[in-house]
Amino acid sequence: MIFVTVGTHEQQFNRLLKKVDQLVGSGVIQEKVIMQTGFSTYQPKHCKFSKMVSFDEMNSYISKAHIVITHGGPSSFVEVLQHGKVPIVVPRLKKYEEHINNHQEDFVKLIQKKNNNIIPVYNINDLEDAIRNYDDMNLESKIKSNNENFNRSFSKIVDKLFENKSKR
């Protein structure tokens, strides 16, 4: 199963929904696809969808999904990472009236460079390749590096807390 989420931002993300729906309709995607469409106006023809889903439903879909495709909102793709999965991340762009600026694109580029634990798709026409090649990518190393980075950062925070406490 593939789960697609566009988050709860009040602008549409029709570009992502149309592309995934087209890939299902043309037979490129053979798996069942469930979409959370938010404030988008496009209604998928080949996929099950809901405008909004509860936090518990979202977590259930993420857990069950083979692939999760999300917008570039940090809380959405971090949630996927917390489930031990590598998300395909498509940032919303201002030029398509999907957001007020391109901060999602900037943030996704930063995370890609710094942690390399997501699969970014900056051109919607590259989404098909990301889905087709998902299982062949070295996802374990992406997850491992994320866990190592998190553990290292967390240890520094804990050490600093104890250091500050002992100075009192």
N, C-alpha and C positions, 0 to 999 in steps of 0.2 A: 504494500500500500504506500502511496505517496500522499503526504499531507502538505498543503500549501496554506500559508497564513500571511495576510497582508496587514495584520495588526488592527489597531483601533483609531488610527489617524483619520481625521474627517475628510480627507481628499481621496479620490478614487485611485486605484492601481489596476486599471483595466488592462494595461499593456501586459502585465505578468499573467493575469487570469486568461486573457485571450490566447496567449502563446501556449500555455499549458493545455488549455482546452483544445486548441488546434492540434497539438501533438498527440492527444488522446484520440481525437476524431480521425486523424490520418493513420492511426495504428502504430506510431512511433513508441508511444507509451502503452504498454499492455496491462500494466497494473491498475488496480482500482485507485482513483484519485479523489480525495476529500479536500474541499477548499473552504477556508474561512475568508469571505469576500469583503467584510467591513463595509465601508461607504462607497464601494465601487458600484458603477451602474451596469456593468457587463454581467449578464447572467449566463453561466456556463451551460452548454448544451450536452456535454459528454461526461460531466463530473457531478458527483454529489456535492452540495454546497449549503452553507449557512452564512448569513451575514455576520453573526457573532456567535462565539462559543464560550462556555464558561471556562474558568481556569482549570477545573478538573477535567473537562472534555478535552481541552487543548493538551494537557499533560498525557491523557490517555492516547490521543492521536499521535503525539510525538513518540511515546513509548512503543506503539504498535507499528509505526511507519518504518519502511525500508529507507526512504529518503524524505527529508523535510526541506521544503523550499520556502524561504521567508524573505521578507523585505529587509532593509538595512537597519531597522530599529534595534538597538542593542538588547533590550529586554527580550525580544523575540528570539534572536539567534543565540543569546547566552543561555536561554532556557533549553534550547536544543543541545548545546554543549554540556549542560549539566546532566543531561540524559546519556552522556557518553557517545553522542552522535555528531558527525560533521555536517553542518547545514550547507545547503546551496543558498547563497545570499545574493539577492538582486536589489540593489539600492533604488529607492524612489528618486526621481529626477524632477527638477523644477520645470525644465522645458516641456515636459508632458503634463504639467499641472498636477503632479503627484505629491508635491511638497512645496513649501515656501522658498526653499533654497536647496543646495546640493550637499548638505551636511552628512546625509547618509552615505553618499559616495565617498566623501572625504574620510569618514569614520571607517568604512569598510576597507579602504586602501590602507589606513593606519593599522588596523587589526591584521590584515593580510601580511603586511610588512613585519609587524612586531611579533605576532604569535603564529601566523601561518596555520591557523586551525579552522579555517572556513574555506569554502569554495566560492569565490566571488564571481559573479556574472555581471559585467558592466554593459555588454551589448546583448540585448534580448535574443538575438539570433544565435548566440553561443550557448543558450540554455539547453538545447537539444544535445549538444556534445557533452555538457556537464552531466546530464542525466544518463546518456548512453555509456559514458566512461566512469560513472560513479564507483562501481564495484572494482574497477581496475586501478583506481587511485590509491596511493599509500595512505589510507585513512588512519591506520593504527598509529603511524608516526605523528600525524596531526593531533590526534587525541592525546598521545603520550606527551608531546611537547606542551600541550595545554595543561595537563596535569602537573608536569614538572614545573612549569612557570607559576601555576597557582600555588603549589606547595612551597616553592621558594619564596614567593611574595608573602604568603601567609606566615611562614616561619619568621620572616623579617619583622612583620607586624607584631607577632607574639613576643619575639625577643625585645623589641622596642618597648612594649607594654611592661614587661618584667623589669627592664632597665629603668624605666621611669618610676615604677613602683618602688624599687630598691633605693632610689635617690631621695625618697620622701622621708 
